[in-house]
Amino acid sequence: MTKKILIVEDTPETCDILTILLELSGYDVIVARDGVHGLEQVHAHQPDLIITDMQMPRMDGGAMIKELRTLPLCRDLPILAITAHGKERAEEAIISGASCTLLHPIEDESLLPLVRTLLKNKPPRPFAAL
């Protein structure tokens, strides 16, 4: 079964690059443009992994991650946070509940192995609605 990855990113160029890279690697990709839309997409699609930017309008990545971690079926969901705002913002992502972080610019040599590792180490999800 193909793994579903939700990208939560407000910058169209970054979103397009991530989408193309992940689709070429065989993943199904779902896109959201901010944390509010990201939460909606999690409920609608139950992704296997979330890749989120930390700086977005309406609801930033940190707030979205905190909200996701309150949901029983999302407590162990792998979340990769990306940021262009340095180590402080990356640390904030980890404190919020992200599984790990990457700093911009993102390179496929670091992204794809990390995605594979996060998906492989993900515990099985029970068959239940969020």
All heavy atoms as an XYZ file, in Angstrom:
1000
protein
N       0.838     -1.180      0.000
C       0.000      0.000      0.000
C       0.885      1.246      0.000
O       1.870      1.327      0.703
C      -0.909     -0.007      1.237
C      -1.767      1.224      1.302
S      -3.141      1.261      2.489
C      -2.542      0.484      3.930
N       0.542      2.198     -0.830
C       1.304      3.430     -0.944
C       1.093      4.299      0.288
O      -0.022      4.477      0.750
C       0.862      4.209     -2.202
O       1.022      3.365     -3.338
C       1.701      5.450     -2.389
N       2.177      4.839      0.811
C       2.118      5.707      1.983
C       1.635      7.093      1.575
O       1.999      7.610      0.520
C       3.489      5.827      2.647
C       4.047      4.511      3.150
C       3.282      4.028      4.344
C       3.944      2.791      4.933
N       3.303      2.344      6.134
N       0.823      7.700      2.456
C       0.306      9.049      2.232
C       1.093     10.037      3.074
O       1.266      9.832      4.276
C      -1.170      9.137      2.627
C      -2.095      8.382      1.722
C      -3.530      8.609      2.111
C      -3.857      7.701      3.280
N      -5.281      7.724      3.636
N       1.545     11.100      2.418
C       2.285     12.160      3.100
C       1.534     13.464      2.921
O       1.201     13.851      1.799
C       3.718     12.282      2.544
C       4.483     10.966      2.760
C       4.441     13.462      3.205
C       5.867     10.939      2.167
N       1.284     14.127      4.039
C       0.652     15.439      4.026
C       1.739     16.497      4.117
O       2.553     16.480      5.038
C      -0.314     15.586      5.206
C      -0.881     16.986      5.454
C      -1.702     17.481      4.263
C      -1.712     16.988      6.736
N       1.758     17.406      3.133
C       2.663     18.556      3.155
C       1.845     19.767      3.570
O       0.840     20.086      2.935
C       3.288     18.809      1.771
C       4.117     17.612      1.326
C       4.137     20.090      1.792
C       4.580     17.697     -0.114
N       2.272     20.428      4.641
C       1.609     21.644      5.103
C       2.619     22.773      4.897
O       3.579     22.906      5.657
C       1.170     21.537      6.580
C       0.347     22.756      6.975
C       0.392     20.255      6.820
N       2.406     23.556      3.848
C       3.390     24.553      3.405
C       2.678     25.676      2.672
O       1.889     25.414      1.772
C       4.410     23.870      2.496
C       5.379     24.761      1.784
C       6.309     25.515      2.712
O       7.105     24.869      3.412
O       6.229     26.763      2.720
N       2.980     26.913      3.049
C       2.310     28.053      2.419
C       3.077     28.642      1.242
O       2.528     29.421      0.481
C       2.017     29.150      3.449
C       3.271     29.743      4.047
O       4.221     28.987      4.354
O       3.322     30.971      4.226
N       4.322     28.283      1.057
C       5.112     28.787     -0.063
C       4.923     27.849     -1.262
O       5.364     26.692     -1.212
C       6.607     28.880      0.303
O       6.742     29.659      1.491
C       7.411     29.493     -0.825
N       4.271     28.336     -2.316
C       3.957     27.453     -3.460
C       5.174     26.748     -4.055
O       5.098     25.563     -4.373
C       3.310     28.398     -4.478
C       2.756     29.511     -3.664
C       3.709     29.678     -2.505
N       6.294     27.445     -4.195
C       7.473     26.834     -4.811
C       7.992     25.673     -3.973
O       8.327     24.608     -4.499
C       8.591     27.871     -5.011
C       8.239     28.983     -5.972
C       7.394     30.098     -5.342
O       7.279     30.173     -4.094
O       6.823     30.888     -6.106
N       8.083     25.873     -2.657
C       8.556     24.808     -1.769
C       7.590     23.639     -1.798
O       7.997     22.477     -1.869
C       8.714     25.336     -0.333
O       9.634     26.427     -0.334
C       9.214     24.254      0.607
N       6.314     23.930     -1.753
C       5.284     22.897     -1.798
C       5.379     22.088     -3.095
O       5.326     20.859     -3.075
C       3.909     23.536     -1.655
S       2.600     22.333     -1.431
N       5.558     22.771     -4.216
C       5.665     22.092     -5.509
C       6.896     21.194     -5.560
O       6.821     20.049     -6.026
C       5.725     23.112     -6.648
C       4.407     23.835     -6.866
O       3.369     23.391     -6.323
O       4.411     24.865     -7.569
N       8.022     21.690     -5.073
C       9.260     20.894     -5.083
C       9.097     19.650     -4.224
O       9.443     18.537     -4.642
C      10.459     21.747     -4.623
C      10.785     22.791     -5.682
C      11.671     20.867     -4.315
C      11.753     23.869     -5.219
N       8.575     19.810     -3.012
C       8.364     18.662     -2.126
C       7.395     17.665     -2.740
O       7.628     16.454     -2.700
C       7.851     19.130     -0.761
C       8.833     19.875      0.126
C       8.125     20.447      1.352
C       9.990     18.970      0.533
N       6.315     18.167     -3.324
C       5.311     17.293     -3.934
C       5.924     16.467     -5.058
O       5.759     15.241     -5.103
C       4.117     18.122     -4.455
O       3.495     18.782     -3.354
C       3.102     17.245     -5.164
N       6.630     17.117     -5.948
C       7.249     16.411     -7.082
C       8.250     15.372     -6.592
O       8.234     14.217     -7.032
C       7.915     17.413     -8.054
C       6.837     18.235     -8.758
C       8.812     16.688     -9.052
C       7.367     19.454     -9.495
N       9.105     15.763     -5.670
C      10.126     14.863     -5.146
C       9.492     13.623     -4.500
O       9.907     12.491     -4.758
C      10.993     15.614     -4.135
C      12.180     14.886     -3.541
C      13.155     14.464     -4.618
C      12.858     15.774     -2.519
N       8.464     13.837     -3.687
C       7.826     12.722     -2.997
C       7.006     11.855     -3.946
O       7.020     10.630     -3.835
C       6.965     13.246     -1.847
C       7.756     13.878     -0.699
C       6.845     14.641      0.233
C       8.570     12.836      0.045
N       6.303     12.471     -4.894
C       5.532     11.682     -5.861
C       6.450     10.847     -6.750
O       6.147      9.690     -7.051
C       4.628     12.583     -6.696
C       3.422     13.079     -5.919
C       2.519     14.013     -6.712
O       2.945     14.535     -7.771
O       1.375     14.212     -6.261
N       7.584     11.412     -7.158
C       8.545     10.648     -7.958
C       9.139      9.486     -7.167
O       9.610      8.509     -7.750
C       9.667     11.558     -8.475
C       9.273     12.516     -9.591
C      10.426     13.465     -9.904
C       8.849     11.753    -10.837
N       9.110      9.589     -5.855
C       9.607      8.521     -4.982
C       8.519      7.511     -4.628
O       8.749      6.602     -3.829
C      10.197      9.129     -3.708
O      11.305      9.937     -4.033
N       7.310      7.698     -5.191
C       6.259      6.712     -5.040
C       5.250      6.965     -3.936
O       4.436      6.087     -3.630
N       5.260      8.141     -3.341
C       4.318      8.451     -2.264
C       3.089      9.181     -2.804
O       3.180      9.909     -3.786
C       4.990      9.317     -1.198
C       6.180      8.660     -0.557
C       7.479      9.085     -0.844
C       6.026      7.597      0.327
C       8.587      8.475     -0.266
C       7.120      6.982      0.905
C       8.400      7.424      0.611
O       9.485      6.815      1.174
N       1.956      8.986     -2.142
C       0.771      9.801     -2.403
C       0.926     11.069     -1.583
O       1.256     11.001     -0.393
C      -0.513      9.080     -1.960
C      -0.919      7.978     -2.911
O      -0.494      8.001     -4.081
O      -1.675      7.085     -2.483
N       0.683     12.206     -2.193
C       0.888     13.489     -1.519
C      -0.433     14.247     -1.417
O      -1.186     14.338     -2.377
C       1.938     14.350     -2.259
C       2.080     15.720     -1.613
C       3.285     13.630     -2.283
N      -0.673     14.773     -0.230
C      -1.815     15.632      0.056
C      -1.214     16.971      0.463
O      -0.185     17.010      1.138
C      -2.659     15.057      1.214
C      -3.077     13.624      0.900
C      -3.866     15.937      1.507
C      -2.992     12.709      2.069
N      -1.854     18.069      0.084
C      -1.299     19.397      0.352
C      -2.277     20.241      1.161
O      -3.482     20.203      0.921
C      -0.960     20.114     -0.976
C      -0.521     21.543     -0.737
C       0.113     19.344     -1.736
N      -1.721     21.003      2.090
C      -2.475     22.011      2.840
C      -1.616     23.266      2.890
O      -0.392     23.187      2.908
C      -2.788     21.519      4.247
N      -2.259     24.430      2.898
C      -1.519     25.697      2.834
C      -1.296     26.379      4.185
O      -0.621     27.394      4.258
C      -2.238     26.667      1.895
C      -2.250     26.197      0.460
C      -0.875     26.064     -0.090
N      -0.927     25.663     -1.490
C       0.120     25.375     -2.200
N       1.309     25.439     -1.695
N      -0.028     25.015     -3.455
N      -1.902     25.858      5.253
C      -1.652     26.391      6.601
C      -2.075     25.339      7.611
O      -2.608     24.285      7.246
C      -2.393     27.719      6.829
C      -3.894     27.625      6.696
O      -4.496     26.673      7.244
O      -4.477     28.508      6.041
N      -1.846     25.610      8.894
C      -2.140     24.635      9.929
C      -3.614     24.287     10.057
O      -3.960     23.133     10.330
N      -4.493     25.248      9.865
C      -5.935     24.979      9.941
C      -6.330     23.985      8.851
O      -6.995     22.975      9.116
C      -6.754     26.288      9.827
C      -8.238     25.989      9.720
C      -6.465     27.208     10.999
N      -5.899     24.254      7.640
C      -6.178     23.344      6.523
C      -5.465     22.013      6.745
O      -5.992     20.950      6.386
C      -5.761     24.000      5.209
C      -6.222     23.272      3.992
N      -5.460     23.187      2.854
C      -7.355     22.576      3.718
C      -6.098     22.478      1.947
N      -7.255     22.096      2.446
N      -4.287     22.054      7.334
C      -3.557     20.830      7.637
C      -4.339     19.912      8.566
O      -4.433     18.704      8.340
N      -4.932     20.486      9.628
C      -5.750     19.696     10.548
C      -6.937     19.071      9.819
O      -7.272     17.904     10.039
C      -6.238     20.560     11.712
C      -5.172     21.001     12.708
C      -5.767     21.997     13.697
C      -4.563     19.811     13.431
N      -7.562     19.847      8.948
C      -8.685     19.323      8.169
C      -8.238     18.145      7.303
O      -8.949     17.137      7.198
C      -9.275     20.421      7.287
C      -9.957     21.538      8.062
C     -10.284     22.750      7.202
O      -9.958     22.762      5.995
O     -10.869     23.705      7.760
N      -7.083     18.280      6.678
C      -6.584     17.218      5.793
C      -6.206     15.960      6.585
O      -6.356     14.848      6.089
C      -5.392     17.716      4.974
C      -5.752     18.817      3.991
C      -6.648     18.316      2.871
O      -7.768     17.867      3.078
N      -6.137     18.368      1.665
N      -5.708     16.139      7.800
C      -5.397     14.980      8.643
C      -6.676     14.202      8.919
O      -6.711     12.972      8.797
C      -4.712     15.411      9.957
C      -4.669     14.259     10.956
C      -3.305     15.916      9.683
N      -7.733     14.898      9.286
C      -9.006     14.235      9.559
C      -9.563     13.561      8.303
O     -10.101     12.458      8.380
C     -10.028     15.235     10.100
C      -9.735     15.670     11.495
N      -9.981     14.877     12.585
C      -9.200     16.814     11.979
C      -9.614     15.508     13.687
N      -9.139     16.688     13.343
N      -9.408     14.190      7.154
C      -9.970     13.663      5.910
C      -9.177     12.489      5.339
O      -9.754     11.568      4.762
C     -10.068     14.780      4.866
N      -7.836     12.519      5.485
C      -6.993     11.553      4.764
C      -6.157     10.622      5.632
O      -5.577      9.671      5.112
C      -6.053     12.293      3.805
C      -6.777     13.064      2.755
N      -7.348     12.465      1.654
C      -7.052     14.389      2.650
C      -7.934     13.386      0.908
N      -7.774     14.561      1.493
N      -6.038     10.895      6.915
C      -5.220     10.088      7.821
C      -3.856      9.738      7.211
O      -3.575      8.577      6.901
C      -5.968      8.831      8.238
C      -7.232      9.141      9.015
C      -7.885      7.905      9.571
O      -7.336      6.820      9.541
N      -9.079      8.074     10.100
N      -3.000     10.734      7.032
C      -1.694     10.478      6.414
C      -0.794      9.621      7.294
O      -1.003      9.508      8.507
C      -1.119     11.887      6.245
C      -1.755     12.673      7.341
C      -3.151     12.121      7.463
N       0.221      9.038      6.661
C       1.217      8.240      7.369
C       2.365      9.098      7.893
O       3.114      8.659      8.767
C       1.776      7.168      6.424
C       0.685      6.214      5.982
O       0.173      5.462      6.835
O       0.316      6.240      4.790
N       2.503     10.300      7.340
C       3.572     11.225      7.717
C       3.113     12.635      7.385
O       2.422     12.839      6.389
C       4.855     10.899      6.931
C       6.008     11.895      6.983
C       6.653     11.922      8.368
C       7.049     11.564      5.927
N       3.516     13.587      8.215
C       3.259     14.992      7.932
C       4.599     15.705      7.821
O       5.479     15.520      8.661
C       2.417     15.654      9.044
C       1.033     15.009      9.117
C       2.298     17.166      8.807
C       0.207     15.470     10.291
N       4.729     16.516      6.781
C       5.866     17.429      6.635
C       5.271     18.822      6.709
O       4.430     19.181      5.890
C       6.603     17.221      5.302
C       7.146     15.789      5.210
C       7.726     18.257      5.147
C       7.770     15.445      3.871
N       5.687     19.592      7.698
C       5.104     20.915      7.879
C       6.147     22.003      8.014
O       7.192     21.805      8.622
C       4.166     20.951      9.107
O       3.544     22.232      9.184
C       4.906     20.673     10.407
N       5.824     23.128      7.425
C       6.599     24.344      7.643
C       6.237     24.847      9.029
O       5.160     24.560      9.551
C       6.233     25.374      6.573
C       7.134     26.593      6.584
O       8.218     26.534      7.203
O       6.759     27.598      5.980
N       7.109     25.617      9.642
C       6.812     26.168     10.960
C       6.172     27.549     10.863
O       5.392     27.929     11.710
C       8.089     26.236     11.808
C       8.562     24.885     12.292
S       7.369     24.074     13.392
C       7.494     25.101     14.842
N       6.488     28.308      9.837
C       6.001     29.682      9.697
C       4.920     29.740      8.626
O       5.230     29.630      7.441
C       7.161     30.612      9.325
C       6.820     32.068      9.301
C       6.596     32.618     10.695
O       7.218     32.183     11.650
N       5.684     33.556     10.820
N       3.652     29.891      9.060
C       2.531     29.945      8.116
C       1.450     30.866      8.665
O       1.394     31.105      9.870
C       1.924     28.545      7.916
C       2.850     27.548      7.287
S       2.080     25.915      7.142
C       2.017     25.388      8.850
N       0.560     31.335      7.783
C      -0.558     32.168      8.250
C      -1.619     31.320      8.959
O      -1.584     30.091      8.901
C      -1.114     32.761      6.953
C      -0.741     31.778      5.899
C       0.576     31.173      6.344
N      -2.556     31.959      9.583
C      -3.694     31.393     10.320
C      -3.276     30.512     11.490
O      -3.617     30.796     12.617
C      -4.662     30.628      9.419
C      -5.431     31.533      8.490
C      -6.722     30.971      7.977
N      -6.661     29.640      7.412
C      -7.715     28.877      7.227
N      -8.911     29.286      7.579
N      -7.606     27.698      6.671
N      -2.569     29.440     11.234
C      -2.059     28.574     12.301
C      -0.692     28.082     11.868
O      -0.556     27.462     10.815
C      -2.995     27.382     12.542
C      -2.469     26.410     13.585
S      -3.487     24.918     13.770
C      -4.770     25.539     14.822
N       0.319     28.382     12.669
C       1.672     27.970     12.282
C       1.889     26.488     12.595
O       1.041     25.820     13.194
C       2.733     28.860     12.921
C       2.847     28.686     14.433
O       2.332     27.706     14.995
O       3.496     29.550     15.053
N       3.032     25.997     12.159
C       3.340     24.581     12.325
C       3.377     24.134     13.770
O       2.903     23.052     14.113
N       3.937     24.960     14.654
C       4.022     24.595     16.065
C       2.657     24.406     16.690
O       2.418     23.425     17.408
N       1.738     25.320     16.428
C       0.379     25.217     16.971
C      -0.336     23.992     16.400
O      -1.054     23.283     17.122
C      -0.407     26.489     16.679
N      -0.136     23.728     15.115
C      -0.770     22.566     14.500
C      -0.238     21.275     15.115
O      -1.011     20.362     15.436
C      -0.540     22.552     12.986
C      -1.235     21.394     12.299
S      -0.780     21.165     10.572
C       0.897     20.572     10.733
N       1.070     21.203     15.303
C       1.676     20.001     15.895
C       1.121     19.771     17.297
O       0.753     18.647     17.656
C       3.210     20.114     15.909
C       3.759     20.107     14.476
C       3.830     18.981     16.728
C       5.214     20.518     14.360
N       1.061     20.819     18.093
C       0.516     20.680     19.453
C      -0.918     20.155     19.414
O      -1.287     19.287     20.208
C       0.557     22.027     20.178
C       1.933     22.435     20.617
C       1.887     23.792     21.296
C       3.282     24.292     21.582
N       3.276     25.647     22.132
N      -1.711     20.685     18.507
C      -3.103     20.240     18.370
C      -3.154     18.771     17.953
O      -3.944     17.983     18.493
C      -3.838     21.111     17.354
C      -5.276     20.741     17.133
C      -6.180     21.070     18.313
O      -5.848     21.961     19.115
O      -7.235     20.420     18.428
N      -2.330     18.379     16.999
C      -2.309     16.992     16.541
C      -1.934     16.042     17.671
O      -2.513     14.962     17.802
C      -1.318     16.822     15.388
C      -1.748     17.407     14.050
C      -0.585     17.399     13.080
C      -2.942     16.639     13.486
N      -0.992     16.431     18.495
C      -0.528     15.553     19.570
C      -1.582     15.339     20.656
O      -1.452     14.433     21.468
C       0.776     16.086     20.172
C       1.968     16.012     19.223
C       2.215     14.602     18.728
N       3.470     14.524     17.979
C       3.661     13.705     16.971
N       2.695     12.901     16.566
N       4.811     13.678     16.346
N      -2.646     16.132     20.660
C      -3.740     15.906     21.611
C      -4.713     14.847     21.113
O      -5.520     14.347     21.892
C      -4.535     17.205     21.899
O      -5.244     17.604     20.723
C      -3.629     18.323     22.383
N      -4.654     14.515     19.832
C      -5.553     13.522     19.248
C      -4.955     12.128     19.432
O      -3.801     11.897     19.060
C      -5.759     13.792     17.756
C      -6.310     15.174     17.392
C      -6.263     15.380     15.887
C      -7.718     15.348     17.937
N      -5.706     11.183     19.997
C      -5.145      9.855     20.271
C      -4.462      9.188     19.074
O      -3.390      8.617     19.221
C      -6.368      9.048     20.727
C      -7.283     10.071     21.304
C      -7.092     11.305     20.449
N      -5.055      9.272     17.890
C      -4.456      8.592     16.736
C      -3.293      9.353     16.117
O      -2.661      8.856     15.197
C      -5.527      8.302     15.686
C      -6.536      7.233     16.106
C      -7.609      7.073     15.050
C      -5.840      5.904     16.357
N      -3.006     10.537     16.631
C      -1.894     11.323     16.085
C      -0.726     11.420     17.058
O       0.281     12.056     16.749
C      -2.372     12.729     15.719
S      -3.512     12.741     14.332
N      -0.842     10.803     18.198
C       0.235     10.908     19.193
C       1.554     10.340     18.682
O       2.612     10.840     19.020
C      -0.188     10.231     20.483
C      -1.225     11.052     21.216
C      -1.415     10.603     22.636
N      -2.478     11.416     23.206
C      -3.565     10.925     23.743
N      -3.730      9.616     23.810
N      -4.482     11.719     24.231
N       1.480      9.282     17.881
C       2.695      8.654     17.359
C       2.907      8.908     15.876
O       3.800      8.324     15.271
C       2.651      7.146     17.610
C       2.660      6.820     19.091
O       3.377      7.504     19.838
O       1.942      5.887     19.500
N       2.086      9.760     15.282
C       2.211     10.073     13.860
C       3.532     10.803     13.620
O       3.817     11.796     14.281
C       1.044     10.962     13.423
C       1.011     11.400     11.962
C       0.759     10.204     11.056
C      -0.081     12.439     11.764
N       4.369     10.327     12.704
C       5.623     11.023     12.438
C       5.364     12.402     11.820
O       4.579     12.529     10.880
C       6.361     10.121     11.446
C       5.581      8.884     11.316
C       4.236      9.111     11.902
N       6.026     13.402     12.389
C       5.906     14.774     11.898
C       7.297     15.335     11.711
O       8.086     15.398     12.653
C       5.106     15.661     12.865
C       3.695     15.101     13.076
C       5.055     17.102     12.342
C       2.890     15.821     14.143
N       7.583     15.739     10.484
C       8.847     16.380     10.133
C       8.582     17.870      9.961
O       7.780     18.259      9.111
C       9.402     15.788      8.838
C      10.581     16.487      8.190
C      11.776     16.547      9.134
C      10.951     15.796      6.896
N       9.211     18.688     10.783
C       9.041     20.139     10.695
C      10.220     20.735      9.935
O      11.365     20.357     10.161
C       8.954     20.749     12.090
N       9.916     21.661      9.026
C      10.963     22.347      8.280
C      10.877     23.842      8.580
O       9.802     24.390      8.773
C      10.870     22.085      6.763
C       9.476     22.437      6.225
C      11.209     20.643      6.449
C       9.338     22.291      4.727
N      12.039     24.465      8.641
C      12.063     25.891      8.935
C      13.273     26.560      8.292
O      14.322     25.953      8.140
C      12.067     26.157     10.460
O      12.020     27.554     10.698
C      13.290     25.560     11.135
N      13.079     27.803      7.937
C      14.169     28.637      7.418
C      14.618     29.623      8.479
O      15.421     30.496      8.216
C      13.708     29.373      6.166
N      14.079     29.488      9.687
C      14.318     30.478     10.735
C      15.257     29.992     11.820
O      15.152     30.402     12.975
C      12.979     30.940     11.320
C      12.101     31.588     10.300
N      12.284     32.871      9.865
C      11.057     31.091      9.582
C      11.383     33.160      8.948
N      10.633     32.092      8.748
N      16.161     29.088     11.486
C      17.250     28.707     12.365
C      16.916     27.699     13.442
O      15.812     27.163     13.528
N      17.932     27.472     14.280
C      17.857     26.425     15.293
C      16.806     26.705     16.358
O      16.200     25.775     16.884
C      19.218     26.234     15.941
C      20.217     25.562     15.030
C      21.507     25.275     15.742
C      22.461     24.571     14.804
N      23.712     24.222     15.461
N      16.567     27.966     16.682
C      15.556     28.272     17.698
C      14.186     27.778     17.259
O      13.444     27.182     18.041
C      15.497     29.773     17.986
C      16.593     30.262     18.882
C      16.424     31.727     19.229
O      15.310     32.272     19.153
O      17.450     32.341     19.584
N      13.835     28.036     16.019
C      12.531     27.596     15.503
C      12.490     26.071     15.390
O      11.453     25.446     15.618
C      12.270     28.266     14.147
C      10.872     28.223     13.671
C       9.932     29.034     14.545
N       8.571     28.749     14.135
C       7.577     29.583     14.175
N       7.743     30.775     14.659
N       6.393     29.240     13.766
N      13.620     25.454     15.059
C      13.689     23.994     15.008
C      13.482     23.403     16.399
O      12.767     22.408     16.565
C      15.018     23.545     14.419
N      14.086     24.012     17.407
C      13.893     23.560     18.785
C      12.438     23.725     19.209
O      11.880     22.863     19.897
C      14.816     24.322     19.727
C      16.271     23.935     19.570
C      17.211     24.831     20.361
O      16.751     25.670     21.156
O      18.432     24.667     20.181
N      11.813     24.804     18.797
C      10.394     25.024     19.087
C       9.546     23.904     18.498
O       8.585     23.445     19.118
C       9.946     26.374     18.525
C       8.482     26.664     18.731
C       8.029     27.916     18.006
O       8.830     28.863     17.872
O       6.859     27.943     17.560
N       9.906     23.456     17.301
C       9.168     22.363     16.656
C       9.262     21.081     17.480
O       8.254     20.391     17.682
C       9.699     22.132     15.241
N      10.439     20.774     17.971
C      10.629     19.568     18.781
C       9.841     19.680     20.086
O       9.167     18.741     20.498
C      12.127     19.320     19.052
C      12.870     19.033     17.740
C      12.327     18.194     20.062
C      12.416     17.800     16.990
N       9.900     20.839     20.715
C       9.140     21.062     21.954
C       7.642     20.917     21.694
O       6.894     20.390     22.524
C       9.478     22.442     22.553
C      10.918     22.433     23.074
C       8.500     22.833     23.655
C      11.470     23.796     23.409
N       7.182     21.345     20.529
C       5.765     21.239     20.164
C       5.334     19.797     19.915
O       4.156     19.493     19.960
C       5.473     22.072     18.910
O       5.682     23.430     19.174
N       6.303     18.924     19.622
C       5.976     17.524     19.400
C       6.405     16.950     18.070
O       6.060     15.807     17.747
N       7.161     17.709     17.273
C       7.656     17.177     15.996
C       8.606     16.007     16.259
O       9.327     15.991     17.255
C       8.373     18.260     15.201
N       8.599     15.054     15.349
C       9.503     13.911     15.451
C      10.939     14.324     15.182
O      11.873     13.817     15.801
C       9.087     12.825     14.456
O       7.730     12.492     14.621
N      11.122     15.233     14.221
C      12.438     15.753     13.879
C      12.271     17.003     13.019
O      11.160     17.353     12.636
C      13.299     14.710     13.177
S      12.563     14.069     11.686
N      13.381     17.653     12.731
C      13.345     18.895     11.958
C      14.420     18.888     10.879
O      15.410     18.179     10.974
C      13.576     20.126     12.861
O      14.883     20.033     13.434
C      12.544     20.223     13.954
N      14.175     19.711      9.863
C      15.168     20.010      8.834
C      15.176     21.518      8.630
O      14.125     22.160      8.688
C      14.811     19.349      7.503
C      15.163     17.891      7.286
C      14.683     17.431      5.909
C      16.642     17.635      7.433
N      16.351     22.053      8.365
C      16.463     23.476      8.070
C      16.463     23.676      6.562
O      17.002     22.864      5.817
C      17.752     24.053      8.675
C      17.867     23.985     10.197
C      19.236     24.487     10.639
C      16.770     24.778     10.878
N      15.833     24.775      6.118
C      15.890     25.168      4.700
C      17.308     25.599      4.383
O      17.972     26.158      5.239
C      14.961     26.357      4.429
C      13.540     25.986      4.198
N      13.102     25.348      3.068
C      12.449     26.176      4.966
C      11.800     25.175      3.146
N      11.382     25.661      4.291
N      17.803     25.434      3.196
C      17.155     24.778      2.064
C      17.176     23.260      2.237
O      18.139     22.695      2.731
C      17.988     25.219      0.862
C      19.354     25.457      1.426
C      19.125     25.947      2.838
N      16.102     22.638      1.809
C      15.962     21.186      1.929
C      16.553     20.539      0.688
O      16.271     20.953     -0.426
C      14.482     20.796      2.069
C      13.910     21.430      3.329
C      14.320     19.290      2.097
C      12.422     21.334      3.407
N      17.369     19.522      0.925
C      17.981     18.796     -0.190
C      17.438     17.381     -0.201
O      17.245     16.770      0.850
C      19.492     18.792     -0.033
C      20.079     20.200     -0.066
C      21.563     20.230      0.200
O      22.179     19.149      0.291
O      22.100     21.339      0.311
N      17.180     16.856     -1.401
C      16.601     15.521     -1.493
C      17.499     14.457     -0.880
O      17.034     13.445     -0.397
C      16.214     15.174     -2.927
C      17.360     15.226     -3.900
O      18.380     15.864     -3.597
O      17.226     14.635     -4.988
N      18.814     14.700     -0.836
C      19.740     13.732     -0.249
C      19.495     13.565      1.251
O      19.784     12.518      1.812
C      21.212     14.137     -0.464
C      21.633     14.281     -1.889
C      21.369     15.683     -2.433
O      21.394     16.654     -1.664
O      21.123     15.793     -3.632
N      18.994     14.603      1.898
C      18.697     14.494      3.326
C      17.217     14.201      3.572
O      16.860     13.498      4.508
C      19.120     15.760      4.066
O      18.494     16.899      3.516
N      16.340     14.707      2.723
C      14.905     14.546      2.929
C      14.445     13.109      2.727
O      13.781     12.535      3.597
C      14.113     15.476      2.000
C      12.596     15.319      2.080
C      12.076     15.809      3.416
C      11.919     16.028      0.928
N      14.744     12.517      1.606
C      14.188     11.197      1.285
C      14.625     10.098      2.252
O      13.773      9.310      2.691
C      14.495     10.825     -0.156
C      13.766     11.695     -1.189
C      14.206     11.337     -2.602
C      12.265     11.580     -1.044
N      15.886     10.017      2.650
C      16.232      9.000      3.662
C      15.520      9.229      4.989
O      15.107      8.272      5.647
C      17.754      9.156      3.824
C      18.210      9.793      2.568
C      17.079     10.685      2.132
N      15.347     10.483      5.364
C      14.640     10.798      6.600
C      13.171     10.394      6.501
O      12.609      9.811      7.438
C      14.782     12.282      6.918
C      14.230     12.761      8.244
C      14.775     11.956      9.410
C      14.544     14.244      8.425
N      12.540     10.665      5.374
C      11.146     10.263      5.158
C      11.021      8.742      5.264
O      10.133      8.222      5.955
C      10.630     10.772      3.789
C       9.346     10.062      3.378
C      10.427     12.281      3.835
N      11.914      8.014      4.609
C      11.865      6.549      4.669
C      12.032      6.044      6.104
O      11.317      5.136      6.537
C      12.937      5.946      3.758
C      12.575      6.006      2.291
C      13.513      5.166      1.432
N      14.860      5.703      1.363
C      15.264      6.647      0.499
N      14.412      7.155     -0.362
N      16.500      7.059      0.493
N      12.949      6.637      6.836
C      13.177      6.236      8.225
C      11.952      6.513      9.086
O      11.526      5.664      9.871
C      14.402      6.974      8.806
O      15.556      6.596      8.049
C      14.618      6.625     10.271
N      11.372      7.700      8.938
C      10.188      8.041      9.725
C       9.025      7.110      9.412
O       8.299      6.691     10.317
C       9.783      9.495      9.475
C      10.696     10.548     10.100
C      10.370     11.927      9.543
C      10.580     10.535     11.615
N       8.838      6.772      8.150
C       7.739      5.881      7.771
C       7.987      4.447      8.236
O       7.053      3.755      8.647
C       7.517      5.916      6.261
C       6.888      7.195      5.729
C       6.950      7.239      4.216
C       5.446      7.350      6.226
N       9.225      4.008      8.207
C       9.550      2.652      8.626
C       9.371      2.481     10.132
O       8.915      1.442     10.598
C      10.985      2.315      8.244
C      11.353      0.881      8.578
C      12.724      0.396      8.171
C      13.725      1.400      7.773
N      15.066      0.868      7.607
N       9.719      3.504     10.895
C       9.655      3.409     12.352
C       8.289      3.764     12.916
O       8.090      3.727     14.118
C      10.714      4.316     12.984
C      12.102      3.816     12.672
O      12.315      2.630     12.471
N      13.056      4.723     12.620
N       7.340      4.092     12.043
C       5.996      4.486     12.489
C       5.271      3.241     13.006
O       5.182      2.237     12.321
C       5.227      5.094     11.318
C       3.821      5.505     11.669
C       3.172      6.090     10.419
C       1.726      6.341     10.664
N       0.941      5.128     10.732
N       4.734      3.324     14.236
C       3.977      2.184     14.733
C       2.696      1.980     13.945
O       2.157      2.951     13.389
C       3.670      2.552     16.184
C       3.927      4.015     16.304
C       4.806      4.421     15.165
N       2.188      0.761     13.865
C       0.951      0.520     13.132
C      -0.195      1.329     13.712
O      -0.309      1.512     14.915
C       0.695     -0.977     13.315
C       1.904     -1.535     13.915
C       2.724     -0.428     14.474
N      -1.035      1.837     12.833
C      -2.177      2.663     13.242
C      -3.428      1.782     13.283
O      -3.693      1.051     12.337
C      -2.368      3.800     12.247
C      -3.515      4.719     12.591
C      -3.608      5.877     11.635
N      -3.741      5.403     10.272
C      -3.169      6.001      9.241
N      -2.455      7.062      9.386
N      -3.325      5.527      8.023
N      -4.189      1.861     14.373
C      -5.430      1.081     14.405
C      -6.424      1.618     13.373
O      -6.355      2.774     12.973
C      -5.955      1.293     15.828
C      -5.244      2.483     16.360
C      -3.964      2.634     15.567
N      -7.336      0.790     12.955
C      -8.341      1.191     11.978
C      -9.494      1.866     12.700
O     -10.455      1.227     13.112
C      -8.853     -0.016     11.187
C      -7.802     -0.621     10.320
C      -7.120     -1.752     10.717
C      -7.467     -0.032      9.108
C      -6.146     -2.300      9.910
C      -6.498     -0.574      8.301
C      -5.823     -1.713      8.708
N      -9.367      3.174     12.896
C     -10.416      3.939     13.574
C     -10.370      5.358     13.044
O      -9.348      5.824     12.558
C     -10.193      3.931     15.075
N     -11.475      6.042     13.160
C     -11.554      7.433     12.711
C     -10.850      8.330     13.716
O     -10.752      8.011     14.896
C     -13.010      7.858     12.556
N     -10.374      9.484     13.236
C      -9.733     10.443     14.128
C     -10.741     11.085     15.040
O     -11.845     11.340     14.718
C      -9.037     11.531     13.299
C      -7.774     11.100     12.615
C      -7.258     12.212     11.702
C      -6.708     10.751     13.605
